[in-house]
Every structure is written in structure tokens, then in C-alpha cells.
Amino acid sequence: MGMPFFFDKGLTKRFIVRIYITIILMLLLLMVAFIFGSQNDQMITLNYLIARTELSVAAAVSLFTVIGFILGLLFAVLWKLVKVLKFKSTKGTV
């Protein structure tokens, strides 16, 4: 059975350390965003295409930080998947 596309036999330790550093940095950035948001109790109005809602600044910062994190993670995984699929397709044609 083959290894997953993100597993590189020669760089396992470096890969794991890079993952840990990335996770720690992302958690620190999330903490800073949540701390910033929790200090602001003002209400803001968000206008959507079909709706309008009032949120506190803390809730808005938290919401958009989580949405940005999820979108960034999704694009990173898709980028890696496309890279691996391109590599496999060029490897098979040579």
C-alpha cells in the first residue's frame, strides 16, 4: 500500500517540525485575533446580499478569522493535491 501524497520518506522529521511550527504560529495568530476582538464590545452591522445582522466586533473578528483560516487551509491542501497529481501525470508519460 502506498504512502499518502503528503508523506515524503526522506524529509519526515523536517516535515513534522514544519507542521508543528506552522500550527503553533497559526494558534498564536488566532489568539491575538480573539484577544483583539474581546477588547472591543462595540456592535457593528453586517449587510449580506439578502440579510442584515448586528454582531459585536469580537464575534465578527472571530467569525472572519475562522473563515480565513479554513479557506487558507482548503487552498493549501488543494494546491498540494494539484501539485502531486501533476507530478504523477508527468511521471507516467515519460
KAZITA-V778216 format. One line per field, one symbol per residue. phi: phi as a letter, one per 20 degrees, with the letter a starting at -180 (. if undefined). psi: psi as a letter, one per 40 degrees, with the letter a starting at -180 (. if undefined). A space follows every 10 residues. Layout:
BEGIN
phi=???
psi=???
END
This chain:
BEGIN
phi=.ffffeedfe dfffffffff ffffffffff fffffgffed dfecdddefc bbbdcfffff ffffffffff ffffffffff ffffffffff ffef
psi=hiiidehhdd fddddddddd dddddddddd dddddddeeh eiiihhhade ihihiidddd dddddddddd dddddddddd dddddddddd dde.
END
